[in-house]
């Protein structure tokens, strides 16, 4: 009550002015004028995440630049080095954050909600947002092999029984290799770090506990070694179990510097306590000249972190082992193409999807380890496309519980695409599985559709945004609050989805109502686009009717991909693609100026998908560019720095990007267009020229799963398909580029497409 009666704005303004500060209330008011008026200026979740992100940045600013003699993570060693292209001046930067090499790769097991991450030089962060383990070699004579400072490293993702990150570094006199995976040991999930090192003249192999991770400082106040010297206890909440006793364990607190500076007997200790939170510890092992020394460290998942897991997460961490990787991938859609890079990226992306869907789906293992309806729509669509319907169903079963009383599927307030995304993916599940949806889902679908109907602005407003969704923050890669066409396309698709779901239930009245509402919304979009004509000068569709053409126009492609509300050759889509490719591409990929300020793999593939639908061969060069931008472990950060080619925004392993790669690979071979299946339309000529067959399947479709093989033959390409159709077979279009296009009946069979001109 008192908070409403007291004039807080006046008090804050007066206090600020009396002390010579800028009036924060007036400043915020001015800032809000850059965006369209909205009921939510910025989602509180983003504000909370931003505050946490920059709070760490303040710690980084305090700790790192004054202690550059410490061993820091790879991104710090590069970003703070004036000789490096990744160097960022710090003079007026209040916070120091990773803007140049946001890259990491998760390891894990199917259905375990534990995702340790490894950075490009092998630094292991076993616990979410926690401290790290690093390995190094100190050769006799004092020369260090520190991976983060090594000019080069070799890192790869191995598909062994468990996904394993292998990292190798070397210099003139020493070698170091680390392998990280997640195993089941003694009935408990454990992150395993295997370290192998050698030095020609002998020396020390060092495994150290570091108070930092790929985002920056992560406080460590206490480390102690057990009496048997085989276990390091970190913060009394986690253990590092060693496979053999170290020669000694050296420790240090902040004011004495990094423990790596004193590895002799004088640095040995049983416990270190640091009130600053920058305690370091190093287990030291003797290396025999010319021989490989090895140590294995296990980090069991700690009970303290189990308590922090959300109650709605499965977190199968004890009692019984999870499914093996072989079991998790059994029956999924396999791809075989004569391109080793594409093949590896597809196989890596499959594992990324499995890792990040332990019950919920996450867009990333670290920065974005939380749920969003928008990202989930694409990730779940990819899981459906490869036949992991059970994994999708258990996520969708939680959707009704995520809906508020208004019918809003809320990821964060102020984003108006979430209802459309939720309804669309529910219907995609129905279409691709052929299952009748549970009756318990129907009320949530109806409430979600009615929320969209109520949320639309009146059609009779005297404004370009009449009939659209309100101004909102929406997808953060589009810009400030505005009346985004992205929201309208997703909302229209959601209404169509709800109508289809209820039509199958024989509830025709609401189905017809939602179809009519979708028609009205799309008509409002057409009017708004027409009114924006002077600002866009025929160059395509802007992000909103109040924006000129800019990089935010990428969101307006949603009407073509993935929603297919517009036909493949709609000139508005193609004009938008033309503008984006001419003005907003760098290094062959889409460069997003808005917020991300980097090349986006997943948005580049959105452009490629629109081109693929239109039969434009330029899709191949965009897909190739995305393949080349992937990390050695087959991952893409959310946005890629144009010069370092490391991550500059978001999570270092972006699951939406992995989902888009899976969807692109599937659509190159099997694509749905209306009631037709289009086969082979995305194949590149060099694949056929290689003389090997291409195979994909079984790939779920709205008509049933289909398997496809395309083999080069004299004078053409033979396309063979086998479908397990649920009803009448669909019409099949054989569309291998450079060959005669054929339309045939859908029963299982084959057709020879002759090369054009033969």
C-alpha positions in Angstrom: 0.0 0.0 0.0 2.7 2.5 1.0 4.7 1.7 -2.1 1.7 3.0 -4.1 1.2 6.1 -2.0 4.8 7.3 -1.8 6.1 9.4 -4.8 9.0 7.1 -5.5 9.9 8.6 -8.9 10.0 12.1 -7.4 12.2 10.9 -4.5 14.6 9.0 -6.8 14.9 11.9 -9.2 15.5 14.4 -6.4 18.1 12.3 -4.7 20.0 11.8 -7.9 20.0 15.5 -8.9 21.0 16.6 -5.4 24.2 14.5 -5.7 25.0 15.6 -9.3 23.9 12.4 -11.0 21.8 12.1 -14.1 18.1 11.7 -13.3 17.6 7.9 -13.8 13.8 8.3 -14.2 14.2 10.9 -17.0 16.9 8.9 -18.6 14.7 5.7 -18.7 11.9 7.8 -20.1 14.1 9.0 -22.9 15.4 5.5 -23.6 11.8 4.2 -23.9 11.1 6.6 -26.8 13.4 4.6 -29.1 11.0 1.7 -29.0 7.3 1.4 -29.8 5.1 1.8 -26.6 4.6 -1.6 -25.1 3.0 -3.0 -22.0 6.4 -4.6 -21.2 9.5 -2.5 -21.8 11.8 -5.4 -21.4 11.2 -8.9 -20.0 12.3 -9.2 -16.4 13.9 -12.5 -17.1 16.3 -10.8 -19.6 17.0 -8.0 -17.1 17.8 -10.6 -14.4 20.1 -12.5 -16.8 21.8 -9.3 -17.9 22.4 -8.2 -14.3 23.9 -11.6 -13.5 26.0 -11.6 -16.6 27.5 -8.1 -15.9 27.9 -8.8 -12.2 30.4 -11.5 -13.3 31.8 -8.9 -15.7 32.5 -6.6 -12.7 34.3 -9.5 -11.0 36.3 -10.1 -14.1 37.3 -6.4 -14.3 38.5 -6.5 -10.7 40.3 -9.8 -10.9 41.8 -10.4 -14.3 43.5 -7.2 -15.6 45.4 -6.8 -12.4 46.6 -10.4 -12.4 47.6 -11.2 -16.0 50.5 -13.4 -14.7 47.8 -15.9 -13.7 46.8 -18.8 -16.0 43.4 -17.7 -17.3 40.9 -19.4 -19.7 41.5 -19.2 -23.4 39.1 -16.3 -24.1 41.0 -14.2 -21.5 44.4 -15.0 -22.9 43.3 -13.8 -26.3 41.0 -11.0 -25.5 43.5 -9.3 -23.2 46.5 -9.7 -25.6 47.1 -6.5 -27.6 48.8 -8.6 -30.3 45.7 -10.7 -30.9 42.8 -10.0 -33.3 40.5 -10.8 -30.4 41.9 -7.9 -28.3 39.2 -5.6 -26.8 40.3 -2.3 -25.3 39.0 -2.0 -21.7 39.3 1.8 -20.9 35.6 2.6 -20.6 34.3 -0.9 -20.2 32.8 -1.2 -16.7 32.5 -4.9 -17.1 34.9 -7.3 -18.9 33.0 -10.2 -20.5 33.8 -12.8 -23.1 32.9 -11.2 -26.5 35.3 -12.9 -28.8 35.6 -16.7 -28.1 32.3 -17.9 -26.6 32.9 -21.5 -27.6 32.4 -24.6 -25.6 31.0 -28.2 -26.0 29.0 -30.2 -23.6 29.4 -33.8 -22.7 26.9 -36.0 -21.1 24.6 -39.0 -21.2 21.0 -39.3 -22.6 18.4 -38.1 -20.1 20.9 -36.8 -17.6 20.4 -33.2 -16.7 24.1 -32.6 -16.2 26.1 -30.9 -18.9 29.8 -30.3 -18.2 31.4 -28.1 -20.8 34.9 -28.0 -22.4 36.4 -24.9 -23.9 38.5 -24.8 -27.1 41.7 -25.5 -25.1 40.3 -28.3 -23.0 39.4 -26.4 -19.9 36.7 -28.4 -18.1 33.9 -26.8 -16.2 32.1 -29.8 -14.6 29.3 -28.0 -12.8 27.0 -25.4 -14.2 28.6 -21.9 -14.0 31.2 -23.3 -11.6 35.0 -23.6 -11.2 37.1 -25.5 -13.7 39.9 -28.1 -14.0 42.8 -27.4 -16.3 46.0 -29.4 -17.2 49.5 -28.2 -18.0 53.0 -29.4 -18.4 56.0 -27.7 -16.8 59.2 -29.0 -18.5 62.5 -29.3 -16.7 64.1 -25.9 -17.1 60.9 -24.0 -16.5 59.2 -23.9 -19.9 55.4 -24.2 -19.6 52.9 -25.8 -21.9 49.7 -24.0 -20.9 46.9 -24.9 -23.4 45.2 -21.6 -23.2 48.4 -19.9 -24.3 49.4 -22.4 -27.0 49.3 -20.8 -30.4 47.5 -23.9 -31.8 45.5 -26.8 -30.6 43.7 -29.8 -32.1 40.3 -30.5 -30.7 37.7 -33.0 -31.8 34.5 -34.6 -30.8 34.7 -38.4 -30.8 31.6 -40.6 -31.1 32.9 -43.4 -28.9 30.4 -45.2 -26.7 30.1 -41.8 -25.0 30.7 -38.4 -26.8 34.3 -37.4 -25.8 36.1 -34.1 -26.3 39.8 -34.7 -27.1 42.2 -31.7 -27.0 45.8 -31.9 -27.9 48.5 -29.2 -27.5 52.3 -29.3 -27.9 55.4 -27.2 -28.0 59.0 -28.0 -28.9 59.6 -30.0 -25.8 56.3 -31.2 -24.4 52.9 -32.7 -25.4 49.5 -32.7 -23.6 46.2 -34.4 -24.3 43.0 -34.3 -22.4 39.9 -36.4 -23.0 36.6 -35.5 -21.3 33.4 -37.6 -21.1 30.6 -38.4 -18.7 30.4 -42.0 -17.4 28.5 -44.1 -14.9 30.8 -45.1 -12.1 29.8 -47.0 -9.0 26.1 -46.3 -9.6 26.8 -42.6 -9.9 27.2 -40.1 -12.7 30.8 -38.9 -13.0 32.5 -36.4 -15.2 35.8 -38.0 -16.3 39.0 -36.0 -17.3 41.9 -38.1 -18.6 45.2 -36.3 -18.9 48.3 -37.5 -20.7 51.5 -35.5 -20.8 55.1 -35.9 -21.7 58.3 -33.8 -21.7 61.5 -34.7 -23.5 63.7 -33.7 -20.5 61.2 -34.6 -17.9 59.2 -32.3 -15.7 55.8 -32.0 -14.1 52.3 -32.9 -15.1 49.9 -30.5 -13.4 46.1 -30.7 -12.8 44.8 -27.6 -11.2 41.5 -26.3 -9.8 40.8 -22.9 -11.4 38.4 -20.2 -10.0 37.2 -19.3 -13.5 35.3 -20.7 -16.5 34.5 -19.7 -20.1 32.4 -16.8 -18.8 35.0 -15.5 -16.3 35.5 -15.6 -12.6 33.7 -18.4 -10.6 34.6 -18.0 -7.0 36.4 -20.7 -5.0 36.8 -20.0 -1.3 38.2 -23.3 -0.1 40.0 -26.4 -1.3 41.4 -29.2 0.8 43.1 -32.5 0.1 41.9 -35.7 1.8 44.2 -37.6 4.0 44.8 -40.3 1.4 45.8 -37.5 -1.1 43.5 -39.0 -3.7 40.7 -36.6 -3.4 40.4 -32.8 -3.6 37.4 -31.3 -1.9 36.3 -28.0 -3.6 34.0 -25.7 -1.6 32.9 -28.7 0.5 30.3 -29.5 -2.2 32.3 -31.3 -4.9 35.1 -33.8 -5.1 37.9 -34.3 -7.6 39.0 -38.0 -7.3 42.4 -38.8 -8.7 43.5 -42.1 -10.1 46.9 -41.9 -8.4 48.6 -40.0 -5.7 50.3 -36.8 -6.7 53.8 -36.0 -5.6 52.4 -33.0 -3.8 49.4 -30.7 -3.9 50.2 -27.0 -4.0 47.7 -24.3 -3.0 47.4 -20.5 -2.9 45.0 -17.8 -2.0 44.5 -14.6 -4.0 47.1 -12.3 -2.3 49.9 -14.9 -2.8 49.0 -15.3 -6.5 48.3 -18.4 -8.7 49.3 -21.7 -7.2 51.0 -22.5 -10.5 53.7 -20.0 -9.6 55.0 -22.2 -6.7 54.9 -25.9 -7.5 57.9 -26.8 -5.3 57.7 -28.1 -1.7 57.3 -24.6 -0.4 53.9 -24.4 -2.1 52.6 -27.6 -0.7 49.5 -27.4 1.6 46.6 -29.5 2.8 44.0 -26.7 2.8 43.6 -23.2 1.4 41.0 -20.7 2.4 40.5 -17.4 0.4 38.1 -14.8 1.5 38.3 -13.1 -1.9 37.2 -16.3 -3.6 40.2 -16.9 -5.8 41.7 -20.0 -4.2 43.8 -22.2 -6.6 45.1 -25.7 -6.1 47.4 -27.9 -8.2 48.1 -31.6 -8.0 51.6 -32.2 -9.3 52.8 -35.5 -10.9 56.4 -36.2 -11.9 57.1 -36.9 -15.6 60.0 -39.2 -16.6 62.0 -37.9 -19.6 60.5 -39.1 -22.9 57.7 -41.1 -21.2 54.0 -40.4 -21.2 52.5 -39.7 -17.7 48.8 -40.2 -17.2 46.2 -39.3 -14.5 42.5 -39.6 -14.5 40.2 -37.3 -12.5 36.6 -38.1 -11.7 34.1 -35.5 -10.5 30.9 -37.2 -9.2 27.8 -35.2 -9.4 27.5 -33.5 -6.0 24.4 -33.6 -3.8 24.5 -29.9 -3.2 23.9 -29.2 -6.9 21.2 -31.8 -7.1 19.1 -29.7 -4.8 19.4 -26.7 -7.2 17.8 -28.6 -10.0 14.3 -27.6 -10.9 11.7 -29.9 -9.5 10.2 -30.5 -13.0 13.5 -31.9 -14.3 14.0 -35.7 -14.4 17.6 -35.5 -13.2 18.2 -39.3 -13.4 21.6 -39.1 -11.7 21.7 -42.1 -9.3 20.2 -45.5 -8.6 20.2 -46.8 -12.2 22.1 -46.0 -15.4 20.4 -44.0 -18.1 19.9 -45.2 -21.6 23.1 -45.8 -23.6 23.9 -43.7 -26.6 23.2 -46.6 -28.8 19.7 -47.0 -27.3 19.0 -43.3 -27.5 19.8 -43.1 -31.2 18.3 -46.4 -32.2 15.8 -46.0 -35.0 16.5 -42.3 -35.7 16.7 -40.9 -39.1 20.2 -41.7 -40.6 21.9 -39.6 -43.2 24.6 -40.8 -45.5 26.2 -38.3 -47.9 29.5 -38.2 -49.7 30.7 -35.2 -47.7 32.6 -36.0 -44.6 32.1 -32.5 -43.1 28.3 -32.5 -43.6 28.1 -36.1 -42.3 30.0 -35.3 -39.1 28.0 -32.2 -38.4 24.7 -34.1 -38.7 25.9 -36.8 -36.4 27.2 -34.2 -33.9 23.9 -32.3 -34.1 21.9 -35.4 -33.3 23.9 -35.9 -30.1 23.5 -32.2 -29.3 19.7 -32.6 -29.5 19.7 -35.6 -27.3 22.0 -34.1 -24.7 19.8 -31.0 -24.4 16.4 -32.7 -24.1 16.7 -34.6 -20.8 13.0 -33.7 -20.0 12.9 -30.1 -21.0 14.7 -28.7 -24.0 17.5 -26.2 -23.6 19.0 -23.9 -26.2 22.4 -24.4 -24.6 24.3 -26.1 -21.8 25.6 -23.0 -20.0 24.4 -19.5 -20.7 21.0 -20.7 -22.0 20.3 -23.7 -19.9 16.6 -22.8 -19.5 13.4 -23.2 -21.5 11.9 -20.9 -24.1 8.9 -21.7 -26.3 10.5 -20.1 -29.3 13.7 -22.1 -29.2 11.8 -25.2 -28.2 9.7 -25.0 -31.4 12.7 -25.4 -33.6 14.5 -27.9 -31.4 11.4 -30.1 -31.0 10.7 -29.9 -34.8 14.2 -31.2 -35.4 13.7 -34.0 -32.9 10.4 -34.9 -34.7 12.2 -34.8 -38.1 14.6 -37.5 -37.0 12.0 -39.8 -35.3 12.5 -38.9 -31.6 8.8 -38.4 -31.0 8.9 -39.9 -27.4 11.4 -37.2 -26.4 9.1 -34.6 -27.9 6.0 -35.9 -26.2 7.4 -35.7 -22.7 8.3 -32.0 -23.3 4.8 -31.2 -24.7 3.2 -32.9 -21.8 4.5 -30.0 -19.7 3.0 -27.3 -21.9 -0.4 -27.0 -20.2 1.4 -26.5 -16.9 3.4 -23.6 -18.4 0.2 -21.8 -19.5 -1.1 -19.1 -17.2 -4.8 -18.4 -16.5 -5.1 -16.0 -19.4 -4.0 -18.8 -21.8 -0.6 -17.3 -22.3 2.3 -19.8 -22.9 4.8 -17.7 -21.0 8.5 -18.0 -21.5 9.0 -14.3 -20.5 6.5 -11.5 -20.4 6.4 -9.3 -23.5 7.2 -11.9 -26.1 4.1 -12.5 -28.2 5.3 -15.3 -30.4 5.2 -18.0 -27.7 1.6 -19.0 -28.1 1.9 -19.5 -31.8 5.1 -21.4 -31.4 3.5 -23.7 -28.7 0.4 -24.4 -30.8 2.4 -25.0 -34.0 4.8 -27.5 -32.5 1.9 -29.4 -30.8 0.2 -29.7 -34.2 3.6 -30.7 -35.8 3.7 -33.5 -33.3 0.2 -34.6 -34.3 1.0 -34.5 -38.0 4.4 -36.2 -38.0 3.4 -39.0 -35.6 -0.1 -39.5 -36.8 -1.3 -39.8 -33.2 -4.5 -38.3 -31.8 -3.5 -35.8 -29.2 -4.5 -36.6 -25.6 -7.9 -35.1 -24.6 -6.1 -33.4 -21.7 -4.2 -31.2 -24.1 -7.3 -29.8 -25.8 -8.2 -27.1 -23.2 -4.7 -25.7 -23.3 -4.8 -25.6 -27.1 -8.2 -23.7 -26.9 -7.0 -21.3 -24.3 -3.8 -20.6 -26.3 -5.8 -19.9 -29.4 -8.2 -17.6 -27.7 -5.3 -15.7 -26.1 -4.1 -14.9 -29.6 -7.6 -13.8 -30.7 -7.9 -11.5 -27.6 -4.3 -10.2 -27.9 -4.7 -8.9 -31.5 -5.2 -5.2 -31.8 -8.5 -3.9 -33.3 -8.7 -3.9 -37.1 -10.2 -0.4 -37.2 -7.2 1.4 -35.6 -6.0 4.3 -37.7 -2.4 3.0 -37.7 -0.2 0.7 -39.8 -0.2 -1.9 -37.0 -4.0 -2.2 -36.9 -5.0 -5.9 -36.4 -1.5 -7.0 -35.5 -0.1 -8.3 -32.3 0.9 -5.5 -29.8 4.4 -4.1 -29.7 6.7 -6.5 -27.8 10.3 -7.4 -27.3 9.7 -10.6 -29.2 12.8 -12.4 -30.6 15.7 -10.4 -29.3 17.5 -10.6 -32.6 14.9 -8.3 -34.1 15.5 -5.2 -32.0 13.6 -3.0 -29.5 9.9 -3.3 -28.8 7.9 -3.1 -32.0 4.9 -4.5 -33.9 6.9 -7.4 -35.3 5.6 -9.4 -38.3 7.4 -12.4 -36.7 4.9 -12.4 -33.9 2.0 -12.2 -36.4 3.2 -15.0 -38.6 3.7 -17.3 -35.6 0.3 -16.3 -34.2 -1.5 -17.0 -37.5 0.3 -20.4 -37.7 -0.8 -21.1 -34.1 -4.4 -20.4 -35.0 -4.2 -22.6 -38.0 -2.7 -25.3 -35.9 -5.4 -25.1 -33.2 -8.0 -25.2 -36.0 -6.5 -28.4 -37.4 -6.3 -30.0 -34.0 -9.9 -29.3 -33.2 -11.1 -30.3 -36.7 -9.6 -33.7 -36.1 -11.5 -33.8 -32.9 -14.7 -33.1 -34.9 -15.2 -29.8 -33.0 -15.8 -27.8 -36.1 -17.2 -24.6 -34.6 -14.0 -23.5 -32.8 -11.9 -24.8 -35.7 -13.7 -22.6 -38.2 -13.5 -19.6 -35.8 -9.8 -19.9 -35.5 -9.3 -20.3 -39.2 -11.3 -17.1 -39.7 -9.2 -15.3 -37.1 -6.0 -16.5 -38.8 -7.4 -15.1 -42.1 -8.0 -11.7 -40.4 -4.6 -11.6 -38.9 -2.9 -12.4 -42.3 -5.1 -9.8 -44.0 -3.8 -7.3 -41.4 -0.3 -8.3 -42.2 -0.9 -7.7 -45.9 -2.3 -4.3 -45.2 0.6 -3.4 -42.9 3.1 -4.5 -45.5 1.4 -2.5 -48.2 1.5 0.6 -45.9 5.2 0.2 -45.3 5.9 0.3 -49.0 7.5 3.8 -49.0 9.9 2.9 -46.3 11.0 -0.4 -47.9 11.1 0.8 -51.5 10.2 -2.6 -52.8 13.1 -4.3 -51.1 11.1 -6.8 -49.2 9.4 -7.0 -45.8 10.8 -5.0 -42.9 10.7 -6.3 -39.3 7.6 -4.2 -38.6 5.4 -1.7 -40.5 7.3 1.1 -38.6 10.8 0.0 -39.6 12.9 0.7 -42.6 14.6 -2.3 -44.2 17.4 -3.6 -41.9 18.8 -6.8 -40.6 15.7 -7.3 -38.4 13.9 -8.2 -41.6 15.2 -11.7 -41.1 12.2 -12.3 -38.8 9.8 -11.7 -41.6 11.0 -14.8 -43.4 9.0 -16.9 -40.9 6.0 -16.7 -43.2 8.0 -18.8 -45.7 10.2 -20.9 -43.3 9.3 -22.7 -41.2 5.6 -21.9 -41.3 4.8 -22.1 -45.0 2.0 -19.5 -44.7 3.2 -18.1 -48.0 4.1 -20.0 -51.2 7.7 -20.8 -52.1 7.8 -18.2 -54.9 6.1 -15.3 -53.0 7.9 -12.2 -54.3 7.8 -10.5 -50.9 9.9 -13.4 -49.4 12.3 -13.4 -52.3 12.7 -9.6 -52.2 13.5 -9.8 -48.5 16.1 -12.5 -49.1 17.6 -10.4 -51.9 17.9 -7.4 -49.6 19.4 -9.5 -46.8 22.0 -11.2 -49.0 23.1 -7.9 -50.5 23.2 -5.8 -47.4 23.5 -8.1 -44.4 25.9 -11.0 -45.2 29.5 -11.4 -44.2 31.8 -14.4 -44.8 28.9 -16.1 -46.6 26.6 -15.9 -43.6 23.9 -13.6 -42.3 25.4 -10.9 -40.1 22.9 -9.7 -37.5 23.6 -6.1 -36.5 20.8 -6.2 -33.9 22.3 -7.1 -30.4 24.0 -10.2 -31.6 26.6 -8.3 -33.8 27.8 -11.5 -35.3 27.3 -14.1 -38.0 24.3 -16.3 -37.1 24.4 -19.9 -38.3 20.7 -20.7 -37.6 19.4 -17.5 -39.2 21.7 -18.1 -42.3 20.0 -21.5 -42.6 16.5 -19.7 -42.4 17.6 -17.8 -45.6 18.8 -21.0 -47.1 15.5 -22.8 -46.4 13.6 -20.0 -48.2 15.9 -20.3 -51.2 15.6 -24.1 -51.1 11.8 -23.9 -51.3 12.1 -21.5 -54.2 14.4 -23.7 -56.1 17.2 -21.2 -55.9 20.6 -23.0 -56.0 22.2 -20.3 -53.8 21.0 -22.2 -50.8 24.0 -24.5 -51.3 26.6 -21.8 -50.8 24.8 -20.6 -47.6 24.7 -24.1 -46.2 28.4 -24.6 -47.1 29.3 -21.4 -45.3 27.5 -22.6 -42.1 29.4 -25.8 -42.3 32.7 -24.0 -42.5 31.8 -21.8 -39.5 31.2 -24.8 -37.2 33.8 -25.4 -34.5 36.1 -28.4 -34.6 33.7 -30.2 -32.3 30.8 -29.6 -34.7 29.1 -26.8 -32.8 28.0 -23.2 -33.5 27.8 -20.4 -30.9 24.7 -18.3 -31.1 26.6 -15.6 -33.0 30.1 -15.7 -34.5 32.7 -13.0 -34.3 33.5 -11.9 -37.9 37.3 -12.0 -37.3 38.1 -14.4 -34.5 35.4 -16.8 -35.7 34.7 -17.5 -32.1 31.4 -16.9 -30.3 30.5 -13.3 -29.5 26.9 -13.7 -28.2 24.9 -16.2 -26.2 25.7 -19.8 -25.5 28.9 -21.3 -27.0 26.9 -24.4 -28.1 23.7 -23.2 -29.5 21.2 -26.0 -29.8 18.8 -24.1 -32.1 21.7 -23.9 -34.6 22.2 -27.7 -34.3 18.4 -28.2 -34.8 18.6 -26.1 -38.0 21.4 -28.2 -39.4 19.4 -31.3 -38.8 16.3 -29.8 -40.5 18.4 -28.5 -43.4 20.0 -31.9 -44.0 16.6 -33.6 -44.0 15.0 -31.0 -46.3 17.8 -31.3 -48.8 16.6 -34.8 -49.4 12.9 -34.9 -48.2 10.8 -31.8 -48.1 7.1 -31.3 -47.6 5.4 -28.8 -49.7 1.6 -28.7 -49.2 0.4 -32.3 -49.7 3.5 -33.3 -51.8 6.8 -34.8 -50.9 9.7 -33.2 -52.8 12.7 -35.5 -53.0 16.3 -34.5 -53.7 15.7 -30.9 -54.4 18.7 -29.7 -52.3 21.4 -32.0 -53.6 24.5 -30.3 -54.8 26.0 -31.5 -58.1 29.4 -32.5 -56.6 27.6 -35.1 -54.4 26.3 -36.9 -57.4 29.6 -36.5 -59.2 31.3 -38.3 -56.4 29.6 -41.5 -57.7 28.2 -42.6 -54.3 24.6 -43.1 -53.3 22.9 -40.7 -50.8 20.6 -42.1 -48.2 18.2 -40.7 -45.7 15.6 -42.3 -43.5 13.4 -43.2 -42.0 12.2 -39.6 -42.0 8.8 -38.9 -40.4 6.4 -36.9 -42.6 2.8 -35.9 -42.4 2.0 -38.9 -44.5 4.2 -41.4 -42.6 7.9 -42.2 -42.5 9.8 -42.4 -45.7 13.3 -43.6 -46.6 15.1 -42.3 -49.7 18.1 -43.3 -51.7 19.5 -41.3 -54.6 22.1 -42.9 -56.8 23.9 -41.6 -59.9 23.4 -43.5 -63.0 24.5 -43.1 -66.6 22.5 -40.2 -68.0 20.8 -39.2 -64.7 20.0 -40.0 -61.1 17.8 -42.8 -59.8 15.6 -41.9 -56.8 14.2 -44.8 -54.8 11.8 -44.3 -51.9 10.0 -46.5 -49.5 7.1 -45.1 -47.4 5.1 -46.5 -44.6 2.1 -44.4 -45.5 -0.8 -43.9 -43.0 -3.4 -43.3 -45.6 -3.4 -42.5 -49.3 0.2 -42.2 -50.6 1.2 -38.6 -51.3 2.2 -37.3 -54.6 6.0 -37.5 -55.0 8.1 -34.9 -56.8 11.5 -36.0 -58.0 13.5 -32.8 -58.1 17.2 -33.5 -58.2 18.8 -30.2 -59.5 20.1 -30.3 -63.0 17.8 -33.1 -63.9 14.3 -33.4 -65.5 11.7 -32.8 -62.9 9.2 -35.7 -62.5 5.9 -36.0 -60.5 4.9 -39.6 -59.8 2.5 -41.6 -57.6 3.5 -42.1 -54.1 3.5 -45.8 -53.7 7.0 -47.2 -53.0 9.2 -47.3 -56.0 11.8 -45.5 -58.0 12.2 -43.1 -60.8 15.1 -42.1 -63.1 15.6 -38.4 -63.5 17.6 -37.8 -66.6 20.1 -35.0 -66.7 18.9 -31.8 -68.5 20.0 -31.9 -72.0 20.4 -35.7 -72.2 
